[in-house]
Each structure stands twice: as C-alpha cells, then as structure tokens.
Amino acid sequence: MLDNNTYNLIEQLAQEHKSLWRIKDEYMKDAEGHADCQTFWKKMEQDKEEHIRDLTKLVKEHLK
C-alpha cells in the first residue's frame, strides 16, 4: 500500500496529464483566432509539461 504522500504525487501527476491533454486537444483549437489566448495556453502547456517532469521524478524517487 502506498503512503498518502506517494499517492498524492501519483494522483496529481494523473491530473496534470489530463489537463495537458485538454489544453493540447481542445483549448488550443478553441482559441484559434485569439492570439492572446493561444499565447496563454501555450505557456500553460509548457508549465504543465514542467510539472509532469518534476512529479515523475518525485514519484520515481518515492517508489524505490
């Protein structure tokens, strides 16, 4: 059984992946013709990718 901290990291990693998918699959398409919104979503996409990298590293460390 996982401790709460490890579970929380894995749960947040899943949420970040879902959010990133929505940004790439839906939000960017919906923002077509709105450069300011596309710029925002692109920044958010980069932030999510960084969060995923950081969380993946933490999960790997805590599953050892």
Backbone as CSV, one residue per row, in Angstrom:
resi,resn,N_x,N_y,N_z,CA_x,CA_y,CA_z,C_x,C_y,C_z
1,MET,0.846,-1.176,0.000,0.000,0.000,0.000,0.890,1.238,0.000
2,LEU,0.482,2.232,-0.743,1.244,3.479,-0.820,0.935,4.369,0.371
3,ASP,1.947,5.123,0.801,1.665,6.128,1.823,0.925,7.288,1.162
4,ASN,0.307,8.119,1.956,-0.514,9.211,1.425,0.281,10.149,0.532
5,ASN,1.501,10.461,0.903,2.310,11.388,0.118,2.561,10.845,-1.282
6,THR,2.944,9.581,-1.387,3.204,8.977,-2.691,1.928,8.914,-3.515
7,TYR,0.830,8.533,-2.883,-0.459,8.501,-3.569,-0.799,9.889,-4.108
8,ASN,-0.618,10.917,-3.291,-0.923,12.289,-3.710,-0.089,12.707,-4.915
9,LEU,1.186,12.333,-4.919,2.049,12.656,-6.057,1.540,11.992,-7.338
10,ILE,1.176,10.720,-7.226,0.682,9.987,-8.388,-0.656,10.564,-8.854
11,GLU,-1.526,10.892,-7.926,-2.827,11.474,-8.265,-2.644,12.813,-8.982
12,GLN,-1.734,13.643,-8.470,-1.505,14.941,-9.107,-0.879,14.772,-10.484
13,LEU,0.004,13.788,-10.634,0.605,13.505,-11.936,-0.482,13.150,-12.950
14,ALA,-1.441,12.336,-12.538,-2.548,11.972,-13.428,-3.363,13.213,-13.800
15,GLN,-3.636,14.069,-12.835,-4.409,15.285,-13.100,-3.672,16.216,-14.060
16,GLU,-2.367,16.335,-13.885,-1.575,17.194,-14.778,-1.601,16.653,-16.205
17,HIS,-1.521,15.324,-16.349,-1.592,14.718,-17.680,-2.948,14.990,-18.338
18,LYS,-4.011,14.852,-17.570,-5.354,15.114,-18.099,-5.490,16.569,-18.528
19,SER,-4.991,17.464,-17.702,-5.065,18.886,-18.008,-4.265,19.219,-19.257
20,LEU,-3.069,18.658,-19.367,-2.235,18.885,-20.546,-2.935,18.376,-21.799
21,TRP,-3.563,17.219,-21.715,-4.280,16.674,-22.866,-5.395,17.625,-23.305
22,ARG,-6.169,18.148,-22.336,-7.264,19.067,-22.673,-6.730,20.332,-23.343
23,ILE,-5.625,20.847,-22.835,-5.042,22.050,-23.430,-4.663,21.784,-24.882
24,LYS,-3.963,20.676,-25.115,-3.493,20.361,-26.467,-4.636,19.971,-27.399
25,ASP,-5.598,19.193,-26.899,-6.645,18.642,-27.750,-7.820,19.590,-27.956
26,GLU,-8.149,20.384,-26.959,-9.356,21.191,-27.045,-9.090,22.692,-26.974
27,TYR,-8.414,23.116,-25.933,-8.307,24.544,-25.660,-7.566,25.310,-26.750
28,MET,-6.494,24.734,-27.272,-5.741,25.417,-28.338,-6.610,25.566,-29.590
29,LYS,-7.398,24.546,-29.913,-8.292,24.629,-31.075,-9.355,25.698,-30.859
30,ASP,-9.919,25.722,-29.668,-10.969,26.690,-29.361,-10.449,28.124,-29.363
31,ALA,-9.153,28.285,-29.136,-8.556,29.624,-29.064,-8.065,30.122,-30.422
32,GLU,-8.292,29.350,-31.488,-7.866,29.793,-32.815,-8.477,31.158,-33.115
33,GLY,-7.645,32.060,-33.633,-8.087,33.410,-33.942,-7.979,34.369,-32.769
34,HIS,-7.511,33.859,-31.638,-7.340,34.676,-30.436,-5.889,34.518,-29.958
35,ALA,-5.009,35.334,-30.523,-3.576,35.193,-30.260,-3.248,35.279,-28.776
36,ASP,-3.925,36.165,-28.060,-3.647,36.307,-26.634,-3.986,35.026,-25.872
37,CYS,-5.086,34.393,-26.233,-5.473,33.144,-25.581,-4.546,31.998,-25.971
38,GLN,-4.170,31.950,-27.242,-3.233,30.914,-27.668,-1.896,31.062,-26.947
39,THR,-1.449,32.295,-26.758,-0.210,32.538,-26.021,-0.346,32.040,-24.591
40,PHE,-1.485,32.334,-23.961,-1.735,31.858,-22.604,-1.709,30.336,-22.539
41,TRP,-2.431,29.662,-23.447,-2.498,28.201,-23.409,-1.146,27.568,-23.699
42,LYS,-0.365,28.182,-24.575,0.976,27.663,-24.864,1.846,27.729,-23.612
43,LYS,1.761,28.837,-22.883,2.512,28.980,-21.631,2.035,27.951,-20.621
44,MET,0.726,27.778,-20.522,0.173,26.794,-19.597,0.628,25.385,-19.973
45,GLU,0.681,25.097,-21.264,1.161,23.796,-21.750,2.602,23.562,-21.293
46,GLN,3.437,24.559,-21.439,4.829,24.438,-21.012,4.931,24.239,-19.500
47,ASP,4.114,24.968,-18.761,4.098,24.809,-17.303,3.692,23.395,-16.907
48,LYS,2.643,22.875,-17.548,2.169,21.520,-17.246,3.240,20.483,-17.565
49,GLU,3.935,20.664,-18.687,4.996,19.724,-19.050,6.103,19.738,-18.008
50,GLU,6.419,20.916,-17.480,7.430,21.008,-16.419,6.926,20.329,-15.144
51,HIS,5.670,20.562,-14.791,5.095,19.913,-13.608,5.135,18.398,-13.756
52,ILE,4.822,17.911,-14.942,4.830,16.464,-15.184,6.241,15.909,-15.028
53,ARG,7.226,16.605,-15.567,8.623,16.156,-15.405,8.999,16.099,-13.922
54,ASP,8.669,17.166,-13.189,9.020,17.227,-11.765,8.291,16.148,-10.963
55,LEU,7.007,15.994,-11.220,6.243,14.976,-10.499,6.718,13.568,-10.828
56,THR,7.030,13.315,-12.092,7.529,11.993,-12.486,8.804,11.665,-11.730
57,LYS,9.681,12.624,-11.623,10.940,12.426,-10.881,10.645,12.101,-9.418
58,LEU,9.746,12.874,-8.811,9.404,12.625,-7.406,8.762,11.254,-7.212
59,VAL,7.851,10.882,-8.090,7.191,9.576,-7.979,8.225,8.467,-8.062
60,LYS,9.139,8.555,-9.000,10.180,7.531,-9.134,11.006,7.416,-7.866
61,GLU,11.336,8.545,-7.266,12.124,8.533,-6.024,11.344,7.882,-4.884
62,HIS,10.055,8.144,-4.812,9.256,7.633,-3.706,8.799,6.202,-3.895
63,LEU,8.947,5.671,-5.092,8.570,4.267,-5.339,9.763,3.326,-5.216
64,LYS,10.918,3.870,-4.894,12.119,2.997,-4.743,11.996,2.132,-3.509
